[in-house]
Amino acid sequence: MLDLSAPSMDLASKSQTQRDKAQSSVERVYSFRSLAEYSLKERLLIRAADLAMFFLISVTGRTLRWEIKGAENLAAAWSNDSIPIYTFWHDRIFPGTYFFRKRGIVIMTSQSFDGEYIARFIQRFGYGAVRGSSTRGGIGAIVEMVRLMRAGCPAGFSIDGPKGPRYVAKMGAVLLAKKTGNPVLPFTLTAAKRWTINSWDRLQIPLPFTRTLVDIAPAISVPSDANEEIMDAKRDELQRVLDQLVERGEEWRKGTL
């Protein structure tokens, strides 16, 4: 008589190991990473920048008066067991961090010194942080984000980050959509009154108590068998939608001033 118990146990053990790895990955991205590789001065700077950004965004965000357009598109992106891939321009990261807080969204951050304090303050807002970028560790980070989305975590991309060119969509969100079957959800945030920082992305910081528009477009689906031509077309579509959202936001802003 054949003994089928051993293979069955092996399969059960393998399945449990995979679940344990997935759970470990999820826990890791929501937890602070060790700073042991940094000097004492660098550790102090990272912690200071982390807390300063968390405080600034928290205090300002509480005062903003939100107007939401396209809430039905957000709801649709969560329907039929799908999980959205939130996608926006890097210069809107300040209000975006506050508005979409505590949703478990996993964000790709740079492996650089700056990326470390960014990872920490977004984790304080309930985000997950995967280290990597278009220039360093990008492929490994995408693979990790695929695993996390399969474990039920939504993802987010500042699609022209981490260093630009400004307002030029990269392929990351479209590639993740192909690999996971989840939709890309473009959105933008426009503050009626704001400061603009002299950085590569011209980072926008809303003034306290200002009106802020959150404009969410219909989600973009990417076929699992998409070839290079289709992928390029989907990225171009994402570019057009984000450009349109920015234009629409600026028209709204002019009407508030």
C-alpha positions in Angstrom: 0.0 0.0 0.0 1.3 3.4 -0.9 2.0 5.8 2.0 0.6 9.2 1.0 1.1 10.9 4.3 4.7 12.0 3.8 4.1 14.0 0.6 1.0 15.4 2.1 3.0 16.6 5.1 5.7 18.0 2.9 3.1 20.1 0.9 1.5 21.3 4.1 4.9 22.3 5.5 5.9 24.1 2.3 2.6 26.0 2.3 3.1 27.0 5.9 6.6 28.2 5.1 5.4 30.3 2.3 2.7 31.8 4.5 5.3 32.5 7.2 7.6 34.3 4.7 4.7 36.4 3.4 3.8 37.4 6.9 7.4 38.2 7.7 7.6 40.4 4.6 4.5 42.3 5.5 5.7 42.9 9.1 9.1 44.0 7.9 7.8 46.8 5.6 5.8 48.4 8.4 8.6 48.3 10.9 11.6 50.7 11.3 14.8 49.3 9.8 18.0 49.2 12.0 20.2 52.2 11.6 23.4 50.3 12.6 25.0 50.9 9.2 24.9 54.7 9.8 27.3 56.8 11.9 26.0 58.4 15.1 25.7 61.7 13.4 23.7 60.2 10.5 21.4 58.3 12.9 20.7 61.6 14.8 20.0 63.4 11.5 17.7 60.6 10.2 15.7 60.6 13.5 15.5 64.4 13.5 14.3 64.7 9.9 11.8 61.8 10.4 10.2 63.4 13.4 10.2 66.9 11.9 8.5 65.7 8.7 6.0 63.7 10.7 5.2 66.7 12.9 4.9 69.2 10.1 2.6 67.0 7.9 0.5 66.0 10.9 -0.1 69.5 12.1 -0.7 71.0 8.7 -2.8 68.1 7.5 -5.3 68.4 10.4 -6.1 71.9 9.3 -6.7 71.3 5.6 -10.3 71.5 4.2 -10.6 68.6 1.8 -12.7 68.5 -1.4 -13.0 65.0 -3.0 -13.8 64.4 -6.7 -13.9 60.8 -8.1 -14.6 58.9 -4.8 -16.5 56.4 -6.9 -13.3 55.6 -8.8 -11.6 54.8 -5.6 -14.5 52.5 -4.6 -14.4 50.8 -8.0 -10.7 50.2 -7.7 -11.4 48.1 -4.6 -14.2 46.1 -6.2 -14.1 42.5 -7.5 -11.2 41.5 -5.1 -8.8 44.0 -6.7 -6.4 46.3 -4.8 -5.4 49.7 -6.1 -2.0 50.9 -7.1 -2.2 54.5 -6.0 -0.2 56.7 -8.5 0.6 60.4 -8.3 3.3 63.0 -9.0 6.1 63.4 -6.5 5.4 67.1 -5.9 2.1 66.2 -4.2 3.6 63.8 -1.6 3.1 66.2 1.3 -0.7 66.4 1.3 -1.0 62.9 -0.2 0.9 61.4 2.8 -1.7 62.8 5.2 -4.8 62.2 3.2 -4.1 58.5 2.4 -2.7 57.7 5.9 -3.5 54.5 7.8 -4.5 52.5 4.8 -1.5 50.2 4.8 -0.3 51.4 1.4 3.2 50.2 0.5 5.5 52.8 -1.0 8.9 52.3 -2.7 11.6 54.5 -1.1 15.1 55.1 -2.2 18.0 53.1 -0.6 19.8 56.4 0.0 20.2 58.4 3.3 17.2 60.5 2.4 15.2 57.4 1.7 15.7 56.2 5.2 14.1 59.1 7.0 11.3 59.2 4.4 10.6 55.6 5.0 10.4 56.3 8.8 8.0 59.2 8.7 5.7 57.5 6.2 5.7 54.4 8.4 4.5 56.6 11.3 1.5 57.4 9.1 0.7 53.7 8.6 2.5 53.1 5.3 4.9 50.3 4.4 8.3 51.0 2.9 10.1 48.9 0.3 13.7 50.0 -0.4 14.6 50.5 -4.0 14.2 53.0 -6.8 14.4 53.3 -10.6 18.2 53.7 -10.1 19.0 51.4 -7.2 17.4 48.1 -6.4 14.4 48.7 -8.5 13.8 45.2 -9.8 14.1 43.6 -6.4 11.7 46.2 -4.9 9.1 45.5 -7.6 9.3 41.8 -6.9 8.8 42.5 -3.2 5.8 44.7 -4.0 4.3 41.9 -6.1 4.6 39.6 -3.1 3.0 42.2 -0.8 0.1 42.9 -3.1 -0.6 39.2 -3.3 -0.6 39.2 0.5 -3.3 41.9 0.4 -1.3 45.2 0.7 -2.2 48.1 -1.6 0.7 49.9 -3.3 1.6 53.5 -4.1 4.0 55.2 -6.6 5.2 58.8 -6.8 5.6 57.9 -10.5 8.2 60.5 -11.5 10.4 59.9 -8.3 12.8 59.7 -6.8 14.7 62.3 -8.9 12.7 63.0 -12.0 12.4 64.1 -14.6 9.5 66.0 -13.2 6.1 65.0 -14.5 7.4 62.2 -16.6 5.7 58.9 -15.8 8.0 55.8 -15.3 7.0 52.2 -15.8 6.9 50.9 -12.2 3.1 51.1 -11.6 2.3 49.7 -15.0 4.7 46.8 -14.5 3.2 46.1 -11.1 -0.3 46.1 -12.5 0.7 43.6 -15.1 2.3 41.3 -12.6 -0.5 41.4 -10.1 -3.7 42.0 -12.1 -4.5 45.1 -9.9 -5.5 48.4 -11.4 -3.4 51.6 -11.5 -5.4 54.4 -9.8 -4.2 57.9 -10.8 -4.9 60.8 -8.6 -3.7 64.3 -7.7 -4.0 66.7 -4.9 -4.1 70.5 -5.4 -3.9 73.0 -2.6 -5.5 76.4 -3.2 -2.8 78.2 -1.3 0.7 76.7 -1.0 4.4 77.1 -0.7 6.6 75.7 -3.5 10.1 74.4 -2.6 13.0 75.0 -4.9 13.7 71.3 -5.4 13.8 69.1 -8.6 10.1 68.4 -8.2 9.1 71.8 -6.9 7.5 70.2 -3.9 4.2 71.7 -2.9 3.4 72.4 0.8 -0.2 73.5 1.5 -0.7 76.5 3.7 -2.6 75.7 6.9 -6.4 75.8 6.7 -6.4 76.0 2.9 -8.8 74.1 0.7 -7.3 71.1 -1.0 -8.8 69.1 -3.9 -8.3 65.4 -4.1 -9.1 64.4 -7.7 -9.2 60.6 -8.4 -9.4 59.4 -12.0 -10.8 56.0 -13.2 -8.4 53.1 -12.8 -6.3 51.8 -15.6 -6.1 48.1 -16.1 -3.1 46.3 -17.6 -3.4 42.8 -19.2 -1.3 40.1 -17.7 0.0 39.2 -21.2 0.8 42.8 -22.2 3.7 43.0 -24.6 6.2 45.9 -24.7 4.0 47.9 -27.1 0.9 47.6 -24.8 3.0 48.5 -21.8 4.3 51.7 -23.4 0.7 52.5 -24.4 -0.5 52.1 -20.8 2.3 54.2 -19.5 1.4 56.9 -22.1 -2.2 56.7 -21.0 -1.2 57.1 -17.3 0.9 60.1 -18.3 -2.1 61.7 -20.1 -4.4 61.1 -17.2 -2.0 62.6 -14.6 -1.4 65.6 -16.9 -5.1 66.1 -17.2 -5.6 65.9 -13.4 -2.9 68.6 -12.9 -4.5 70.9 -15.4 -8.0 70.3 -13.9 -6.6 71.0 -10.4 -5.0 74.3 -11.5 -8.3 75.4 -13.1 -10.0 74.6 -9.8 -7.3 76.5 -7.9 -7.8 79.6 -10.0 -11.5 79.6 -9.2 -10.7 79.6 -5.5 -8.4 82.5 -5.4 
